[in-house]
Amino acid sequence: MPESINGKSILIFNQHSSYLTIDICNALAAAYPDAELILFAGVVNQREQELDNRVRVKKTIRYNKRNIVTRLFSWLVAFTHFTATAMIFHRKSKLLLVSNPPLISFLAYFLKNRYDILIFDIYPDALAGSGFINNKSVVYKVWKKANIHFYRKSERIFTISQGMKNSLSKYADPEKIRVVNLWSSFSPAIIQKENNPFLADYDLTDKFVVMYSGNMGKGSGLDVIIQVAERLKDIKDIVFLFVGDGWMAETMKQQAKSKGLSNCIFMPYQPADKLVYSLSAADISVVTLPAGADSLSIPNKTYTLIALCKPILAITPVGSDLHGLINKYSIGECFEYAEADKITDFILKLKTEPGKLKHFSDNCMQCSNEFTNANASFFV
């Protein structure tokens, strides 16, 4: 942000603000000690790093991802609330707009403020890729038109991968778009199994744990992991741990139950103070990228898994940004959605060859310095 911001106000809008937003706010607070800083959010999830006390939080409705209706409703309410607040109280503030809620694309029709944008997911493309809307629908076409207006009026655009920059270039001048590596809230570290209370609490210390942690969303491809669990059900020290919730959660539970898979364990989202231990419980961590979203996002959890030195089993199309990241640093392997046999072989290989597992873990540690909160300074 330009020097002229100092002494004025910066309004940051992210409906669901996590450590990434907190680190960016703190970087702005350090860079502009005389500016007024307001974070407009439905929830602010603080972990290790607390929000600078100079940043005032203005609350709006929480993002509700229970189903498509609750998502749209919470997006619309937050968008309307922010628009009214900015129009009435912050007409001269500089804005930093994050793509949650995705309706921010329509803000340029209502506000005259200067603004920068941070894009984690590209809408309406992500909705079309997940099958929620048709790319020939009126909604899709209107949204795309709004994107062109929105991106062209912005001062700076930030996104998180080269593939996303390429996709955004149909809406804006690529020279305006900057790729910034994301980061983890955790410092790079390895928590040994014998020192992990999460494993001890659930009697998993002597198990080889294949874990998926996060939203079990529509089109995630997680059903292939159930197929793999069925292939490995007779190997008693391999367990498949699913932590979280989402569109596919109940279906997956029913699939595991109908197949009699005692090696599948389902748990709810873990509290923030236990997250480092639950994620560190994995010997192999599963990350998925839905078909059609291969150049539209990289799951944020990937960077946390890198910091915790977890080998990654990625279910993603060849050529996706996630595929490129994992192969570039050799921190795991990638598979297509139908490759249950290859995934099974990969798990068995890492279980029986500790050196291979250590190779991926060591590579995570080596590249983790590229994915730290120092990257928040790029938004200043």
FIRO-140115 format. One record per residue (C-alpha): residue in one letter; x, y, z. Coordinates in pm, 1 decimal, always signed. Example, Ala and Ser with C-alpha at 12.3 -4.5 7.8 and 13.67 -1.06 7.14 Angstrom:
! residues 2
res;X;Y;Z
a;+1230.0;-450.0;+780.0
s;+1367.0;-106.0;+714.0
This chain:
! residues 380
res;X;Y;Z
m;+0.0;+0.0;+0.0
p;+127.0;+350.0;-78.2
e;+287.7;+587.3;+171.9
s;-17.1;+816.5;+157.9
i;-213.7;+558.6;+359.4
n;-28.8;+654.0;+679.1
g;-249.4;+876.4;+892.6
k;-565.7;+759.3;+716.1
s;-760.9;+435.7;+743.8
i;-734.8;+84.8;+604.0
l;-1043.1;-135.5;+604.0
i;-978.5;-510.0;+560.9
f;-1273.6;-733.5;+467.4
n;-1257.8;-1110.4;+515.7
q;-1572.3;-1280.2;+640.9
h;-1377.4;-1574.4;+785.9
s;-1045.2;-1434.8;+908.4
s;-776.3;-1683.5;+1004.0
y;-406.8;-1655.7;+1084.0
l;-332.1;-1538.9;+727.5
t;-551.2;-1231.2;+766.9
i;-416.4;-1170.2;+1117.5
d;-56.8;-1176.6;+991.6
i;-144.7;-935.9;+708.2
c;-320.9;-699.7;+950.0
n;-20.0;-709.1;+1182.7
a;+216.2;-633.7;+893.5
l;+1.0;-333.8;+798.2
a;-5.6;-216.0;+1159.7
a;+373.9;-229.6;+1174.8
a;+413.9;-49.2;+841.8
y;+157.4;+225.9;+906.9
p;+170.8;+317.8;+1277.5
d;-44.5;+629.5;+1225.7
a;-319.4;+465.9;+1020.5
e;-655.7;+354.6;+1153.1
l;-693.6;-19.9;+1093.2
i;-1030.4;-198.7;+1090.2
l;-1085.4;-569.0;+1026.0
f;-1441.6;-641.1;+911.0
a;-1508.1;-1010.9;+979.7
g;-1767.0;-1262.8;+1092.4
v;-1509.1;-1453.3;+1292.3
v;-1140.9;-1399.9;+1374.8
n;-967.9;-1731.3;+1447.2
q;-653.8;-1654.0;+1644.3
r;-394.8;-1927.3;+1693.2
e;-33.9;-1868.9;+1795.7
q;-24.0;-1511.7;+1665.1
e;-265.1;-1261.6;+1819.4
l;-413.6;-970.2;+1631.4
d;-231.4;-641.8;+1693.9
n;-429.5;-440.6;+1949.0
r;-426.2;-141.3;+1714.0
v;-653.1;-331.1;+1474.6
r;-1018.4;-272.3;+1557.7
v;-1253.4;-560.8;+1473.7
k;-1596.1;-484.3;+1327.6
k;-1816.9;-792.5;+1345.7
t;-2058.2;-917.4;+1080.3
i;-2243.3;-1244.8;+1022.9
r;-2035.0;-1563.4;+1030.0
y;-1976.2;-1765.8;+715.6
n;-2210.1;-2067.0;+736.2
k;-2101.6;-2350.7;+504.9
r;-2361.9;-2606.2;+618.2
n;-2521.8;-2611.3;+273.4
i;-2552.2;-2398.0;-39.0
v;-2850.0;-2201.9;+99.9
t;-2675.4;-2109.6;+425.4
r;-2359.0;-2018.9;+234.1
l;-2542.7;-1785.6;-2.8
f;-2741.0;-1628.8;+280.4
s;-2434.1;-1559.1;+496.9
w;-2241.4;-1426.9;+195.3
l;-2525.3;-1190.8;+102.7
v;-2573.8;-1057.6;+456.3
a;-2199.8;-996.1;+506.8
f;-2170.1;-831.8;+165.2
t;-2466.1;-601.1;+230.2
h;-2344.8;-515.7;+580.9
f;-1994.5;-431.2;+458.1
t;-2119.2;-229.5;+162.5
a;-2344.1;-16.8;+383.1
t;-2069.3;+29.6;+643.9
a;-1811.6;+136.4;+384.7
m;-2054.3;+371.4;+206.7
i;-2161.8;+546.0;+527.6
f;-1853.4;+544.2;+752.0
h;-1548.3;+466.4;+536.0
r;-1592.4;+640.9;+202.6
k;-1226.6;+753.2;+198.7
s;-1067.8;+440.8;+347.1
k;-828.6;+223.7;+148.1
l;-974.4;-127.9;+121.6
l;-812.4;-470.1;+121.8
l;-1074.8;-713.8;-1.2
v;-1038.0;-1091.3;+43.3
s;-1238.4;-1337.9;-167.9
n;-1456.8;-1447.1;+122.2
p;-1738.7;-1369.0;+66.2
p;-1698.9;-1416.0;-310.9
l;-1967.9;-1152.8;-371.5
i;-1696.8;-887.4;-330.4
s;-1684.0;-886.6;-712.3
f;-1996.0;-666.8;-706.4
l;-1854.6;-405.4;-465.8
a;-1714.4;-189.3;-746.2
y;-2071.6;-108.0;-851.6
f;-2138.9;+49.7;-510.0
l;-1811.8;+186.3;-370.2
k;-1570.4;+450.7;-498.1
n;-1285.9;+359.2;-259.4
r;-938.7;+264.9;-372.8
y;-884.4;-105.5;-312.2
d;-650.6;-404.5;-337.2
i;-772.2;-763.8;-369.7
l;-645.9;-1094.9;-229.2
i;-786.3;-1394.2;-418.7
f;-782.9;-1737.9;-254.7
d;-1056.8;-1882.2;-479.5
i;-1180.1;-1759.7;-816.5
y;-1556.9;-1716.8;-841.8
p;-1784.5;-1798.5;-1015.5
d;-1533.6;-2041.0;-1170.2
a;-1493.7;-2240.6;-847.0
l;-1870.8;-2281.8;-812.3
a;-1897.7;-2403.3;-1171.4
g;-1604.6;-2640.6;-1122.7
s;-1772.8;-2791.7;-816.3
g;-2104.3;-2832.8;-998.3
f;-2300.3;-2576.7;-795.8
i;-2382.2;-2358.7;-1097.3
n;-2376.8;-2402.3;-1475.6
n;-2118.4;-2203.5;-1670.3
k;-2387.8;-2119.4;-1926.4
s;-2628.9;-1981.4;-1666.5
v;-2731.2;-1617.2;-1632.0
v;-2577.2;-1605.1;-1283.2
y;-2241.0;-1718.4;-1418.1
k;-2243.3;-1465.9;-1703.2
v;-2347.2;-1173.2;-1480.3
w;-2080.3;-1265.1;-1225.4
k;-1809.0;-1282.0;-1493.0
k;-1907.0;-935.8;-1615.7
a;-1887.9;-803.4;-1259.3
n;-1541.0;-959.4;-1224.6
i;-1406.7;-766.9;-1523.4
h;-1531.0;-437.2;-1377.9
f;-1409.2;-524.7;-1027.2
y;-1058.0;-638.9;-1117.5
r;-993.3;-357.4;-1363.7
k;-1077.6;-93.3;-1103.0
s;-846.8;-246.2;-841.1
e;-502.5;-101.7;-769.6
r;-330.5;-432.5;-691.2
i;-432.9;-797.3;-714.7
f;-269.6;-1071.6;-507.5
t;-318.5;-1443.7;-556.0
i;-149.0;-1762.9;-438.8
s;-26.4;-1953.3;-746.7
q;+81.2;-1906.1;-1105.5
g;-215.8;-2109.6;-1229.3
m;-453.8;-1878.6;-1045.4
k;-276.8;-1578.2;-1193.7
n;-325.4;-1728.6;-1539.6
s;-696.1;-1782.9;-1468.6
l;-738.8;-1429.0;-1333.6
s;-573.8;-1284.4;-1643.4
k;-898.8;-1321.1;-1836.0
y;-1041.9;-1060.3;-1598.5
a;-745.5;-827.1;-1546.3
d;-407.8;-717.9;-1676.8
p;-158.6;-988.2;-1568.9
e;+98.1;-715.7;-1493.5
k;-126.2;-607.0;-1206.2
i;-142.5;-955.8;-1053.0
r;+120.9;-1066.3;-801.9
v;+168.0;-1424.9;-681.0
v;+242.2;-1452.2;-308.2
n;+323.3;-1783.1;-138.4
l;+95.5;-1860.1;+155.2
w;+224.6;-1979.0;+490.1
s;+142.1;-2172.7;+804.4
s;+44.5;-2045.0;+1146.3
f;+291.1;-2296.3;+1292.6
s;+668.4;-2268.1;+1299.8
p;+840.1;-2557.8;+1117.8
a;+859.1;-2848.4;+1362.0
i;+827.9;-3224.2;+1392.6
i;+631.1;-3364.9;+1685.2
q;+740.6;-3722.2;+1743.2
k;+469.6;-3984.6;+1787.5
e;+571.5;-4067.5;+2143.1
n;+534.1;-3699.5;+2237.3
n;+195.3;-3647.0;+2073.8
p;-92.8;-3639.1;+2326.3
f;-351.8;-3665.7;+2046.0
l;-219.7;-4008.9;+1946.8
a;-204.8;-4117.5;+2308.7
d;-562.2;-4001.9;+2378.1
y;-700.5;-4213.2;+2092.7
d;-464.3;-4510.2;+2132.8
l;-305.7;-4451.6;+1792.3
t;+61.2;-4423.3;+1887.2
d;+148.3;-4762.5;+1735.5
k;-62.6;-4710.2;+1420.5
f;+35.8;-4589.9;+1073.6
v;-205.3;-4299.8;+1026.0
v;-334.6;-4179.4;+689.8
m;-524.2;-3857.9;+766.0
y;-758.7;-3620.4;+592.6
s;-833.7;-3311.8;+800.5
g;-1071.6;-3039.4;+685.6
n;-1387.0;-2986.1;+484.5
m;-1517.9;-3302.5;+317.7
g;-1676.0;-3111.4;+34.7
k;-1871.2;-3202.5;-273.9
g;-1650.1;-3333.2;-552.8
s;-1348.2;-3365.2;-321.9
g;-1267.0;-3716.1;-444.1
l;-1236.7;-3850.6;-90.3
d;-1444.1;-4156.7;-175.3
v;-1130.9;-4305.4;-335.0
i;-970.9;-4310.4;+11.5
i;-1259.8;-4528.2;+128.5
q;-1177.9;-4762.7;-160.5
v;-814.5;-4770.1;-50.5
a;-917.4;-4837.4;+310.0
e;-1116.9;-5137.2;+187.3
r;-809.2;-5273.1;+7.0
l;-601.8;-5238.0;+324.7
k;-859.5;-5346.3;+583.2
d;-667.3;-5661.2;+675.8
i;-352.5;-5467.4;+773.1
k;-449.7;-5386.7;+1129.4
d;-186.9;-5123.3;+1205.0
i;-292.9;-4890.8;+919.6
v;-580.7;-4656.4;+1005.0
f;-758.4;-4390.6;+800.1
l;-849.1;-4088.6;+1008.7
f;-1101.9;-3834.1;+878.4
v;-1117.6;-3516.4;+1086.9
g;-1374.6;-3249.5;+1002.6
d;-1716.2;-3226.7;+842.1
g;-1885.6;-3124.1;+520.4
w;-2105.2;-3224.9;+229.8
m;-1955.3;-3576.6;+191.0
a;-1896.2;-3658.6;+558.6
e;-2215.1;-3854.3;+625.1
t;-2194.0;-4036.7;+291.2
m;-1838.2;-4145.6;+366.7
k;-1936.2;-4267.0;+712.4
q;-2213.1;-4475.9;+559.0
q;-1977.3;-4615.7;+294.8
a;-1724.4;-4718.6;+560.0
k;-1999.1;-4873.3;+773.3
s;-2155.0;-5067.2;+485.0
k;-1813.1;-5211.2;+395.0
g;-1736.3;-5301.2;+755.9
l;-1422.1;-5086.1;+761.1
s;-1304.2;-5075.8;+1120.5
n;-986.5;-4906.6;+996.5
c;-1179.0;-4583.1;+920.7
i;-1217.6;-4336.6;+1208.1
f;-1423.9;-4017.4;+1186.4
m;-1379.0;-3722.4;+1421.3
p;-1515.8;-3366.7;+1432.3
y;-1303.2;-3057.0;+1375.8
q;-1043.7;-3023.5;+1651.2
p;-1009.7;-2716.4;+1877.8
a;-741.6;-2465.7;+1778.9
d;-522.2;-2556.4;+2077.3
k;-515.7;-2922.7;+1966.4
l;-473.5;-2865.2;+1594.3
v;-94.5;-2887.3;+1585.5
y;-116.1;-3227.2;+1757.0
s;-401.7;-3366.8;+1547.2
l;-232.3;-3268.5;+1220.5
s;+101.4;-3402.0;+1346.3
a;-62.4;-3738.7;+1417.0
a;-51.6;-3824.0;+1045.8
d;+218.7;-4036.2;+889.2
i;+69.9;-3938.6;+553.1
s;-161.5;-3638.8;+503.1
v;-424.6;-3637.0;+230.3
v;-496.9;-3318.7;+34.3
t;-759.4;-3308.3;-240.9
l;-838.4;-3060.7;-514.8
p;-1174.8;-3109.7;-689.3
a;-1178.6;-3163.3;-1063.1
g;-1234.2;-2831.8;-1237.0
a;-1062.6;-2636.8;-959.4
d;-705.8;-2733.2;-1051.6
s;-606.0;-2376.9;-1143.8
l;-852.1;-2202.3;-912.2
s;-695.0;-2261.9;-571.2
i;-439.8;-2445.1;-358.5
p;-580.1;-2573.1;-26.0
n;-437.4;-2356.2;+253.5
k;-378.7;-2663.1;+468.6
t;-97.5;-2764.8;+231.3
y;+130.8;-2500.1;+379.8
t;+52.7;-2608.6;+735.3
l;+136.0;-2968.6;+645.5
i;+465.6;-2851.6;+497.4
a;+551.3;-2672.3;+823.9
l;+469.9;-2985.3;+1023.0
c;+680.3;-3194.0;+781.4
k;+397.0;-3425.2;+677.8
p;+439.5;-3622.8;+350.6
i;+145.1;-3537.5;+125.5
l;-78.7;-3773.4;-68.0
a;-253.0;-3542.5;-311.8
i;-560.1;-3630.2;-514.9
t;-544.4;-3377.7;-794.8
p;-532.8;-3358.1;-1174.5
v;-193.8;-3366.1;-1344.3
g;-78.7;-3010.8;-1414.3
s;-268.9;-2849.9;-1126.4
d;-96.2;-2590.6;-908.2
l;-106.1;-2837.4;-619.2
h;+54.5;-3101.6;-841.1
g;+327.8;-2853.3;-937.7
l;+397.2;-2750.7;-577.4
i;+432.7;-3108.7;-451.1
n;+651.3;-3220.2;-739.7
k;+870.9;-2909.5;-730.1
y;+975.7;-2972.9;-371.5
s;+932.9;-3355.4;-368.7
i;+715.2;-3349.2;-57.1
g;+479.6;-3630.8;-155.3
e;+307.9;-3780.0;-457.6
c;-0.2;-3691.9;-663.0
f;-271.0;-3919.5;-797.4
e;-574.5;-3894.5;-1019.8
y;-919.0;-3961.4;-871.6
a;-953.6;-4317.2;-1005.3
e;-607.9;-4441.0;-906.1
a;-702.9;-4638.4;-594.7
d;-450.8;-4914.6;-668.6
k;-161.2;-4669.4;-707.8
i;-262.0;-4486.8;-389.2
t;-271.2;-4818.9;-205.1
d;+79.3;-4903.7;-327.5
f;+207.3;-4560.0;-223.6
i;+76.9;-4600.5;+131.4
l;+229.6;-4947.3;+162.2
k;+560.3;-4822.6;+24.1
l;+586.4;-4541.5;+278.6
k;+484.8;-4773.2;+559.9
t;+747.1;-5034.7;+474.4
e;+1022.7;-4794.2;+368.6
p;+1082.9;-4544.3;+652.5
g;+1364.3;-4386.6;+450.1
k;+1117.6;-4278.5;+180.2
l;+885.8;-4130.3;+442.4
k;+1181.0;-3941.5;+593.8
h;+1284.1;-3816.8;+248.9
f;+951.0;-3639.6;+201.1
s;+950.8;-3509.6;+559.1
d;+1303.6;-3370.1;+527.0
n;+1210.7;-3196.3;+201.6
c;+914.9;-3032.2;+376.1
m;+1150.2;-2893.7;+639.8
q;+1393.2;-2765.9;+376.8
c;+1133.4;-2574.9;+175.8
s;+928.5;-2449.6;+473.1
n;+1131.4;-2126.6;+492.3
e;+963.7;-2016.5;+167.9
f;+621.8;-2035.3;+334.0
t;+642.6;-1819.1;+647.8
n;+449.5;-1517.1;+773.4
a;+728.0;-1294.3;+641.0
n;+527.8;-1315.0;+316.9
a;+259.7;-1096.7;+479.1
s;+488.5;-798.1;+414.3
f;+408.5;-822.0;+40.0
f;+64.8;-674.7;+117.6
v;+207.0;-356.9;+269.1
